[in-house]
Amino acid sequence: MFKTVQSLLLTNGIILDLDKNQQIRANIFINNGTIQEISNRLPENFEGKVIDISGQIVVPGLIDMHVHFREPGFEAKETLLTGANAAMAGGFTQVCTMPNTSPAIDSPDLIRKTIQQMESHLVQIHPIAVITKGRRGEELADLSALAAAGASGFSDDGSPVMNAEIMRQALLISKKLGKPVIEHCEDLNLVRGGAIHDGKIAAKLGIPGITGASEDVMVARNIILAAETGGLLHIAHISTARSVTMVREAKKRGISVTCEATPHHFTLTDAAIEQYGTNAKMNPPLRTQTDVDAVLEGLADGTIDVIASDHAPHPPEEKNLPITKAPFGIVGLETMLPLVITYLVEKKVLTLADAIKKMTIFPARILGLELPSIKVGKKANLTIFNPHAEWRIDKNQFKSKGRNTPFHDWLVRGKASGIVHGDRFYAGG
């Protein structure tokens, strides 16, 4: 668990300058949660905790803007505490929790309760509130009141907003509030009870498929509405080549649209179903190699702004159901950083600085959070990791309640070794 430390000295760290993509070796002196000094010298007569982080990279605290912590209503799958502990182990100091709980996060009281419940934890929770009351898609929630209570954005994630007029109104309000509408883009009329991507693997295994068009038509509709309203549209977990192309073109036309990709959508194809079964079942589903290549290209050229985990824990008794009945989703907080380093940085899709920006600066900018930085006078908000550490992912060591992952036993590089947030420090292991 994390500790509260009044005075903390991190020695011999390598600070990654995200703007210049430069590495600077320095000591970081933190007192009462604030960075007091960044230099090569050691403070005189220092009394406090000293931690040697030689060989470790220090970056602004990582942000995952798309997680499911299941509380209230589904605490057997995950709680705010176990989810926050998983985030801490994965190197994240801030996360955005999605509102598909029971009850759904559709009242100011639920927003305030979530924030207050986790105030004493190292990991800061930024609740995402619903777009529609009860996530039923029938009536717009009071977005202004939800924002005033502390909501960082709005989403019916897990369910699309099928009513175009409701989405249009939500986007109009998002423009006034400066908070994004985070849309799960899926036309339910095209899903038809599918469980995996509608392609060769689905045909081979005789599993009902979900066409990529189910995502594409909703991405197209929402881009049109964003263009008309000037609203702040963020597309969650983008997965198809056509959708990536549409976002790229929309950005060129000056439309306020951003998007995110998950590690599973840039590392796996629908062929993974044959090896991992329901642990490769998620929504949107794993797609074809053409789609994966498009996601990688979108990450490289900046079309895709953010990398998020879509952390979605489920117990084994649910994931062990037949694939047509098992729930969608996998856990991701404790595997995201190494997958990013191994499959994006090591393969030169992104520089380390650009990859970290997609987990720090860009999500903060989209959500209207304070932009993270490592500067004297700023609140300490740091992630420390070893980019060269080679290790095998072990689902049995997860802090999350969930074990549902296709990445168990994968050999990866890069491991979080600690985080600092204010006067709280956690050392991984």
N, C-alpha and C positions, 0 to 999 in steps of 0.2 A: 504494500500500500504506500501511498505518498506520505511525505513528511513536511511539516511546516518548519522553515529555516529562516531565521532573521537575517543572518549574514552568510552569503554563499560565494565562494570563489571557484570558478571553473578555470583551470589552468591548461595551457597548451592546446586549446581548441582551434579548429580551422573554420573561421566564419566565412560562409559563402555569400558573397555580394551578388544578389540576384540581378541587379541592373547591369553590372559590368561583367558578370560571369567570372569573377575573380575570387580566389581563395586567400584569406588573410589570417595568419596565425596570431592569436592574441589570447590574453587572459581576460575573463569577464567577471567583474566584481559587482555583485548584486546585494543590495541592502534594503530591507523592508519591502521587498518585491519590486524595487526599481533598479534599473541598470545605472550604477554609479560611475563605472570606469571601464573602458575597453583599451587595453594597452599591453605592451610587452613587459612592463614592470610588475612587481608584486607589491601590493599595499603594505606599508610598514605597520608593524604591531597588529597584524590582522588576527582577530579573534572570531572564529566562526568555522563553518564547514568548508573544507577544501577538497575538491574532486579533480583529479587529473584525468582529462579527456583527450590525451594525446592520440592523434590519428583519427579523431572523431570530427565529423562535419557538424557545424551548428547553423541552423536556419531558423527563420521565424516559425512559430508554432503552427503545425499543420492543421488544416481545417477540412473536415469531411462534411460537405453540405447535403448529404443524402444518406441518412441512416434510419433504421426502424428499431426502436427500443421497446416496443410492444406494451408499454405501461401508459395508461391504465387498461386493464381488461385481459391482457394475455401475458401475465407475469411469469407463467410457467415457461414461456419461450425466451423472455429477456425482461429485465427490469431496467429502470434508469440507472441504477447503481452498477449492475453487471455490464450493461452496455458501455457506461462511462469507463469502467475498468478495462474493458476490451479496447476502447479508444486510447486509453493511457498506454496500454501495452503496445499498441500499434504506432505510437508516436504522435497522437493527435491531442491538441489542447482545446480544440473547439469542434463541436459537431452540431448539425441541424437535424432534429428529430421530426420524422414525418407523422402526420396526424391520423393515420389509419389504425386507430386504437378503438377501444370500446369503453366509454363513449368516445366518439371522434373529438378531436381538439377543435371545437367550434364555439367555445365561449371564452370571454376574457378571463374568467375565474380559472379555467383549466390551463390557460397560458401562464398566468401568474403562479399557480400551484406548481407547475413543472419547473419554472425558473427557481422558485423559492426552495423547492425540495432538493435541488442540486447546488445551491449556493456555496455549500461548504466543501464541495468536491474540487479537485484540481481541474477537471475537464469542465469547460463552460458549455452549457446547453443553450442552443438557440432554437426554440420551438418554431416549426412551420405550422401554420394554422390551415384550416380547410378553405376551399373556395366556396363550396356549397354546404348548406346546413346538413349535418349528419353524413356528409359525403354522398348524398343521394342524387345529386345532380339536378335537383328540382327547383331550388331556391337559393339565391345568392346569400351567403353569410354576411354579417356586418363586418366587412373587412377593416373599416376604419377603427372600430372598437377593438378588434383583435390586434391591429397594429399598435394601438395606443397601450395595450396591455403587454406588449413585448414580442409579438410575432415578427419574425424576420422575413417572412414570405408566405405565400399561399399555395396550397396544392391539395388536390383530392387523390394524391398518389396511390397507385393500386387500382384506381378507377379514373377513366378519362371524363372530362366534362363534355358530354355528347351534345348538349344544347349550345348552339353557336351564339345565340343572343346572350346567354349567361356568361359565356367566355368573353364576349365583346364587352359586357359591362364590367367584368372583373379586370380586364386589361385597361379600361378607362380609369378605374379606381387606382390600379397599380401605378399609373402615370402620376396621379395626384399624390400618392403616398410615397413614391420612390422605392417601392418594394416589389419584387418580382412575382409573377404568376409562374409557378413551376408545374409544367403540364406533362402528365403521363399520356403520351400521344398514341392512342389506340382506338380505332373504329370497331366497336364491339360487334357491329353487324358483319364484319369480315373475320372475326375470330372463330365463330362457329364451333365452339367447344374444343379448339385445338390445344395441344399440350407442348409441342415443339415447333420449330420452323418448318414451314410447308415446303419441303424440298426432297431431294433424293433419299436422305436418311429417313424421313418420315414415311415415304413410300416403301422403303425397304423393310422397315420395322412394323409397318401397318399402324402407325400412331397418327391420330388426327393432327393436321398441321395448321399453323398460324401464318398466313401470308404476310410478306413484308409490306404489302400495300396497306395493311391495317395501320401501320405506323405512318407510312408516307402520306396518306390522304389527310390524316389529322395534323401532321406537320405542315402540310400545304395550307390547310384551312387556318391554322393558328398564325402562320406567317402573314397571311392575307389580313387577318383581324388585327395583328400587331401593326401592320403597315397603315391600316385605316385609323386606328385609335392612338398610335404613338405609345402604346403600353409596353411594359417591360416583360417580355416573354422569355422564359428559360425552359428549354426542352430537356427533360430528364432522360438519362440513360439511352442516348441515341444509338441506333444499332444497324441501320441500313445505309447502303451506298447512296440511294436516291435521297434519303433525308439529309445526309451530310452535304450532298450537292446543293440541295435547296437552301440550307442554312448558309452555305458559302455565298450563294448568289444573293440571298437576302441581305447579308452583311455588306456586300458590295453596293447595294442600293440604299444603304443607310438605315435599314430597319433595325429596331432595338430587339434583337434576338441573340440569345446566348444558348449554349448547350453544354452538356457533360457527357463523358463516356466512362464506363466502368472497366476495371481490369479484365473481367471475364469476357467482355466484348472485344478486347484487343488481343487476347491470348488464346481463345478457344473458338472453334466452329461447332456447328450442329453435330459433327461426327463424334464429339465428346460424349454424346448421349450413350453411345455403344459401350464406352469404357466406364463412365461414371454414373450412369442411370439418372435417378432423380436428383442427384447432386449436381447435375448439369441442366436442371430444369429451372428456368427463371423467366421473368417477364419484363421487357421483351426477351424472346428466346434467343439463344445462340444462333447466329446466321451462317452464311457461307463464307468461304475464304475471300471472295470478292468484297463482301461487306466488311470483313475484318481489315482487309487492305485499305478500304475507304476510310474506316475509322482511324487507322494509323496515319493515313495521309492528312486527315482532318486535324489530328493532334499536331502533326508536324507543321502544317501551314497556318495554324491558329484558328481554323474554323471552329474547332472544339476547344472551348475556353477552360474547362474544368475536368479534373479527374475525381470521381466520387465512387464510393464503394457500393452503394445500395445494400448495405449490411442488412440482411433479412434472416434472422435465426428462426429455425423450426426444430422441434424435438424429433428424435429418430422414429418414434411410432407414427408420425405423420409423413416424414420423408420416405419411410419404408413401404408406404402404400403403392399400389400400381401407378404407373407414370401418369395416367389420365386423371387420377384422383389426388395424387400428392400435391402439396402446395408449391407454388413458385418461390424461388429465392434461395440465396446462399449467404453465409456470413462473409465479411470482407474486411473488417477494420484491422485485423491482425495480419493480413496478407497483402494489403494494398501497397505499402511502401516497398517491400522487396520485389513485388511483381513489376512495379513501375521502374525500379532500378534495373532489374534483370531484363525486362522485355522492351523497355523504351530507351533507357540511358545506355545500357551495355550494347544494345543493337543500334545505337546512334540514330534513333528516331527523334529523340529530343536530347538537348544538353541537360545536365543535372539541374542547372539554374532554371531552364524553361519548364522542366518537369515539376520542380518545387513551386514555381509560380502558379501552376494549375491546381496546386493544393494549398495555396496561401493567399497571394495577392488577388488573383482573379475571383475566387469565391467570395472573398471579403468585399471586393468592389461590387459584385453583383448583388450581394445581400445588404450592402450599405453598412458593413461593419468597419470598425477602425482598421486601417490598413496595417498589417503587421510589419514590424521593422526591428532591427537590432541596433539601437542607438542609445547613447547616454541620455538619461532623463526619461526614457520610456519605461513603461511597465515591462518587466521580464516576461516574455512569452516566446519560449524557445523549444525547438526539437533538436535532439542530439542523436546522431546515428553513425554507424560504421558502414560506409558504402561498399567496403570490400569483404565484409564478413560473409562467409559461405555457410549455409545451414539448410537443413531439411525442415520444411513446414510439418508440424506435428499438431494435428487437430486436438489431441488429448491434452495439450498444454494451453489451449485457449482460455482466456479469462471470460470470454463470452459463454453463455449457456449453450449456444449453438455449436454443433459440430458438423453442420451441413456444408461441406466444401468439396469441390473437385481438386483442390490444390494440395491435399494431404500427401506428404512424402515427396513433394516437388523440391528439387534442389534449386535454391535461389541465392542471390547475393543482395546484401544490404539489410541491416537490422537496426531498429530503433534501440538506443541504449539508455535514453532518459529524456525527460521533459521538465521544463520549468515554467510555471505560470504564477506570476506574482511571487508570493513568499512560499509557494508550495513546489516541492521537488519530488520527482519519481525516478528511480533508477530501475531500468528493465533488467531482464535476465532470464 
